[in-house]
Amino acid sequence: MLTLVFLVGCMKPETTFSGEVFIVTQGATNIKLGLVEVVAIPADTFNADIKARRAEIRAAIEKNEEVLKDCKKLQKEIIEGRNLDEATTNKLRRDCSNEGTLGKGKDLPGLIVSSIPKNAISAVTNADGKFSLRLPQSGKYAIFAKGQRRVGDKDEKYFWLEFVEPKTETQSLMLSNKNLFDIDTLKLLVQ
């Protein structure tokens, strides 16, 4: 009995994060995203990984910006009515479409978590977009999630990154349009 009291006394308190993952459309409809993995990574582990891969991430951002610049130039030429040769037209299709290089650039925020570390804690949202994570009250965590949905013939991809510090028995965390993680935020992260 004394051992049980000792063990309970040595356990670190935990916080239960209850949250939801959803997108609000332009028409003000809430779209709940199920089967989204929400991952909590100790902030020091997350920051060390970003620091180690900073050059790789910056190079990917620069490549994406070059492609974007080229695409804008090609679009301007089309608007001005210039006849484009076959090679230029193929480049436009290859690089400047949502399925091409430029569209893949929208996945860049996903680079922040190249592989989920062993000390990560994760949960998957249910059909209503709800999740629950139990985190020790022992420092800050980076909460990362990525989701997608099909709209017409296109896939929309969403990324979230929030830093939290478990302090109380329960806390809430909403992942929505309001706190999406995008390429501009990624640039700030790897400065």
BELQUI-V98437 format. One record per run of one state. SS is the DSSP state (H for helix, E for strand, L for the rest). FROM is the first residue (numbers start at 1). LEN is the number of residues. If there is no record, write none. Layout:
ss=SS from=FROM len=LEN
ss=SS from=FROM len=LEN
This chain:
ss=L from=1 len=1
ss=H from=2 len=9
ss=L from=11 len=3
ss=E from=14 len=11
ss=L from=25 len=5
ss=E from=30 len=3
ss=L from=33 len=4
ss=E from=37 len=6
ss=H from=43 len=10
ss=L from=53 len=1
ss=H from=54 len=26
ss=L from=80 len=6
ss=H from=86 len=10
ss=L from=96 len=5
ss=H from=101 len=5
ss=L from=106 len=2
ss=H from=108 len=5
ss=L from=113 len=8
ss=E from=121 len=4
ss=L from=125 len=5
ss=E from=130 len=7
ss=L from=137 len=3
ss=E from=140 len=12
ss=L from=152 len=2
ss=E from=154 len=12
ss=L from=166 len=4
ss=E from=170 len=6
ss=L from=176 len=1
ss=H from=177 len=3
ss=E from=180 len=1
ss=L from=181 len=2
ss=H from=183 len=7
ss=L from=190 len=2
